[in-house]
Amino acid sequence: MTDPANPDPARSFGGVADSYDRGRPSYPAAAVKWLIGEEPRSVLELGAGTGKLTEVLVGLGHDVFATDPDDAMLDILSGKLPDVRATSGTAEQIPTGDSLYDVVVVGQAFHWFDHTKALAEIGRVLKSEGRLAIIQNDRDDRIPWVRRLGNLLGHLDHDFDHAQALDDSGLFSAVESQTFRHWQVVDRRTIQDLAVSRSNIASLEPEAQDRKRREVLAFYDDYGRGMDGMQLPYNCRAWHAQVLPHAQVVSTGSTTGAHEMDERDEADRPAVPLANRTDTAVRLPRVVTDPDNGDDDLLIDFR
């Protein structure tokens, strides 16, 4: 839960991680195929949460390194997908080396980022001609009963122009986008989980949370049984763009030049107080890169 004196909705999910995993929809495989491509790719996932998108990526054969700032969320991801590398980290300070990934993917989390810092970091970790892929589920509120449910759940101010954010950064090529329609089947339990997992509800005091949960359950009991049960319609929106060469870290080829470039990079990267940094070793007991192997493999030492 968030600190009532200093609430941060972006960090409210850990206390409701189980509800998040049960209540949130997955993503259609067709959308993920369009975003990433048909061939297996090395994928860095930001804001991976409990692994909703990670499961689809792994199922399609991609090699995924999952990151999220919340360990409670990652605990569930790792329980479901024990073979997926996962570690604590933020989009503004990505815990990995330069130019390592074919794709950086973000599911349902891009609106939480500090875009200036995060997009620079994403450019740093992408390979040449790598791409940023963003995917987001939005309920189809054109349908009256879905709109009523949305009013009960509350509306969050996350409706901004993803393509404009990428264009404004100057770090990516023209953005391509596409929308995919899919449905989530919900029951009496998962409709409550869906409600509790919303950041605006998760950050409430327990009594207010429970009151909202009961309101949503009453709505379900009135409208949710039907002949086919409650199938919640979503428009899954997807965007991707290719990283431009000037967004990436470029080696000078000389020791002195590289050292000077590293110093400049460190000066330009976001300053995070040491006490607030999340060590990658939290989840991967010791994570280092192998400079003799192109700095593209993670070596894990469990000592």
C-alpha positions in Angstrom: 0.0 0.0 0.0 1.0 3.6 -0.4 2.0 5.8 2.4 -1.2 7.9 3.2 1.0 10.9 3.8 2.7 10.6 0.4 0.5 8.5 -1.9 2.0 7.3 -5.1 -0.6 5.4 -7.2 2.1 3.9 -9.4 3.4 2.0 -6.4 0.0 0.9 -5.1 -0.1 -2.5 -6.8 2.1 -4.5 -4.5 -0.5 -4.7 -1.8 -3.0 -6.1 -4.2 -0.7 -8.2 -6.4 -2.9 -11.4 -6.1 -6.0 -9.5 -7.1 -4.1 -7.8 -10.0 -3.1 -11.2 -11.3 -6.6 -12.7 -11.0 -8.6 -9.7 -12.2 -6.6 -8.1 -15.0 -7.1 -9.2 -18.6 -4.3 -10.8 -20.7 -3.3 -9.6 -24.2 -4.4 -11.2 -27.5 -1.6 -13.1 -29.2 -2.3 -11.5 -32.5 -1.6 -8.1 -31.0 1.7 -9.3 -29.5 2.7 -10.9 -32.8 2.1 -7.7 -34.6 4.2 -5.8 -32.0 7.2 -8.1 -31.8 7.2 -10.1 -35.0 7.0 -13.8 -35.8 10.7 -14.6 -35.2 12.0 -15.2 -31.6 13.5 -12.0 -30.2 15.5 -10.9 -27.2 12.9 -8.8 -25.3 13.2 -6.5 -22.3 9.9 -6.0 -20.5 9.4 -2.9 -18.4 6.6 -2.8 -15.8 6.1 -6.5 -16.2 3.9 -6.7 -13.1 2.6 -10.2 -12.4 3.5 -11.4 -15.9 0.3 -11.0 -17.9 2.1 -9.9 -21.0 5.2 -12.0 -20.1 3.2 -15.2 -20.4 2.1 -14.4 -24.0 5.7 -13.4 -25.0 7.1 -16.6 -23.6 4.4 -18.6 -25.3 5.3 -17.1 -28.6 9.0 -18.2 -28.2 10.6 -14.9 -27.2 13.5 -14.7 -24.7 12.3 -12.3 -22.0 14.0 -10.3 -19.3 11.3 -9.0 -17.1 11.6 -5.9 -14.8 9.2 -4.1 -12.4 9.8 -1.7 -9.5 7.5 -3.9 -7.2 8.9 -7.1 -5.8 5.5 -8.3 -4.7 4.3 -8.3 -8.3 7.5 -10.0 -9.5 7.1 -12.7 -6.9 3.9 -13.8 -8.7 5.5 -13.6 -12.1 8.4 -15.7 -11.0 6.1 -18.2 -9.4 4.3 -18.7 -12.7 7.3 -18.4 -14.9 10.3 -19.7 -13.0 12.6 -19.9 -16.1 12.1 -16.2 -16.9 14.8 -13.8 -15.7 13.3 -11.1 -13.6 14.6 -8.3 -11.5 13.6 -5.1 -9.8 14.1 -2.0 -11.8 12.5 1.1 -13.2 12.1 2.4 -16.8 14.0 5.6 -15.7 17.1 3.5 -14.6 17.0 0.2 -16.5 19.1 -2.5 -14.8 21.0 -3.8 -17.8 23.8 -2.9 -20.2 23.8 -1.0 -23.5 22.5 -2.2 -26.9 21.4 -5.7 -25.7 17.8 -6.1 -26.8 15.8 -6.4 -30.1 12.7 -5.1 -28.4 11.7 -3.2 -25.3 8.0 -3.9 -24.5 5.7 -2.1 -22.1 2.3 -3.4 -21.2 -0.2 -1.2 -19.4 2.5 0.8 -17.7 3.8 3.5 -20.2 1.6 6.2 -18.6 3.5 5.8 -15.3 6.9 6.6 -16.8 8.9 9.8 -16.7 9.0 9.8 -20.5 12.0 12.0 -20.9 14.2 9.8 -18.8 12.6 6.5 -19.7 12.8 6.9 -23.5 16.5 7.9 -23.3 17.1 4.7 -21.3 15.1 2.6 -23.7 17.2 4.0 -26.6 20.3 3.1 -24.6 19.4 -0.6 -24.1 18.1 -1.3 -27.6 20.2 -2.9 -30.3 20.7 -1.1 -33.7 17.3 -1.1 -35.5 15.6 -2.4 -32.3 12.1 -1.3 -31.5 10.0 0.0 -28.6 6.6 -1.8 -28.4 3.7 -0.5 -26.2 0.4 -2.3 -25.6 -2.6 -1.3 -23.6 -6.0 -2.7 -22.8 -8.9 -0.3 -22.7 -12.5 -1.3 -21.9 -14.9 -0.6 -24.7 -17.0 2.0 -23.0 -19.2 2.5 -26.0 -21.4 -0.3 -24.6 -23.8 1.0 -22.0 -23.2 -1.6 -19.3 -19.5 -1.4 -19.7 -19.7 2.4 -19.4 -21.7 2.0 -16.2 -19.0 -0.4 -14.8 -16.4 2.1 -15.7 -18.2 4.8 -13.8 -18.2 2.5 -10.7 -14.5 1.7 -11.1 -13.5 5.4 -11.6 -11.8 7.0 -14.6 -8.0 7.6 -14.5 -6.3 10.4 -16.4 -4.2 8.2 -18.6 -5.6 9.1 -21.9 -2.7 10.7 -23.6 -1.2 10.4 -27.0 1.4 7.6 -27.0 2.6 8.3 -30.5 3.1 12.0 -29.7 5.2 11.1 -26.7 7.5 9.1 -28.9 7.6 11.7 -31.7 8.4 14.5 -29.2 11.4 12.6 -27.9 13.1 12.6 -31.3 14.6 9.2 -30.5 12.3 7.0 -32.6 11.0 6.6 -36.1 7.4 7.2 -37.2 5.0 5.3 -34.9 2.8 2.5 -36.3 -0.4 1.6 -34.4 -3.1 -1.0 -34.5 -6.1 -2.0 -32.4 -7.2 -5.5 -31.6 -10.6 -6.5 -30.0 -10.8 -9.2 -27.4 -13.0 -10.2 -24.4 -12.3 -11.1 -20.8 -14.6 -13.5 -19.0 -15.2 -12.4 -15.4 -17.1 -14.0 -12.5 -18.1 -12.8 -9.0 -14.6 -13.2 -7.7 -12.6 -11.8 -10.6 -14.9 -8.7 -11.0 -14.0 -7.8 -7.4 -10.3 -8.4 -8.1 -10.5 -6.2 -11.2 -11.9 -3.4 -9.0 -9.4 -3.8 -6.2 -6.5 -3.9 -8.6 -7.2 -0.4 -9.9 -4.7 2.1 -8.7 -7.3 4.6 -7.6 -9.0 1.9 -5.5 -5.8 0.1 -4.3 -4.6 3.3 -2.8 -7.7 3.8 -0.7 -8.1 3.0 3.0 -9.3 -0.6 3.6 -12.9 0.5 4.5 -13.2 2.5 1.3 -11.7 -0.3 -0.7 -14.2 -2.7 0.7 -17.1 -0.4 0.0 -16.1 0.0 -3.6 -15.6 -3.8 -4.0 -19.2 -4.4 -2.7 -20.6 -1.8 -5.1 -19.0 -3.6 -8.1 -20.2 -7.0 -6.8 -23.7 -5.7 -6.6 -23.4 -4.4 -10.2 -22.3 -7.9 -11.3 -25.1 -9.6 -9.5 -27.6 -7.4 -11.3 -26.0 -7.5 -14.8 -23.4 -10.2 -14.9 -25.1 -13.5 -15.1 -26.8 -13.4 -18.4 -27.0 -16.4 -20.9 -23.3 -16.2 -21.7 -22.0 -14.8 -18.4 -20.1 -11.5 -18.3 -17.7 -11.0 -21.1 -15.9 -7.7 -20.7 -14.9 -6.3 -24.1 -11.6 -4.6 -24.6 -9.9 -2.7 -27.3 -6.2 -3.6 -27.1 -4.2 -0.8 -28.6 -0.7 -1.3 -29.8 2.1 1.0 -30.9 5.7 0.3 -32.1 8.6 2.4 -33.4 12.2 1.8 -34.3 15.0 3.4 -32.4 17.0 6.0 -34.3 20.9 5.7 -34.3 21.5 8.9 -32.3 19.4 7.5 -29.4 22.0 4.8 -28.8 25.3 4.6 -27.0 28.2 4.7 -29.5 31.7 3.5 -28.7 34.5 5.7 -29.8 36.9 2.8 -30.2 39.5 4.3 -27.9 39.9 3.7 -24.2 40.2 7.4 -23.3 37.3 8.4 -25.5 35.1 5.6 -24.1 36.0 6.6 -20.5 35.1 10.2 -21.3 31.9 9.1 -22.9 31.0 7.0 -19.9 31.6 10.0 -17.6 29.3 12.1 -19.7 26.6 9.4 -19.8 26.7 9.1 -16.0 26.4 12.8 -15.6 23.3 12.8 -18.0 21.6 9.8 -16.5 18.9 10.5 -13.8 20.3 10.9 -10.3 18.6 8.5 -7.9 19.5 8.7 -4.2 21.4 5.5 -3.2 18.8 4.7 -0.5 16.1 4.6 -3.2 17.9 2.4 -5.7 16.9 -1.2 -6.2 19.8 -3.5 -6.6 19.4 -6.0 -9.4 20.7 -8.6 -7.0 17.3 -8.5 -5.2 16.0 -11.1 -7.5 18.9 -12.4 -9.4 21.3 -13.1 -6.5 24.2 -11.6 -8.3 24.0 -10.2 -11.8 27.0 -9.2 -13.9 27.7 -8.9 -17.6 30.5 -10.7 -19.5 32.7 -8.2 -21.3 34.5 -11.0 -23.0 31.3 -12.1 -24.6 30.1 -8.9 -26.1 28.5 -7.8 -22.8 25.3 -9.5 -24.0 24.9 -12.4 -21.4 23.8 -12.2 -17.8 25.9 -14.3 -15.5 24.3 -15.4 -12.3 26.4 -16.2 -9.3 24.4 -17.8 -6.5 27.1 -17.6 -3.8 
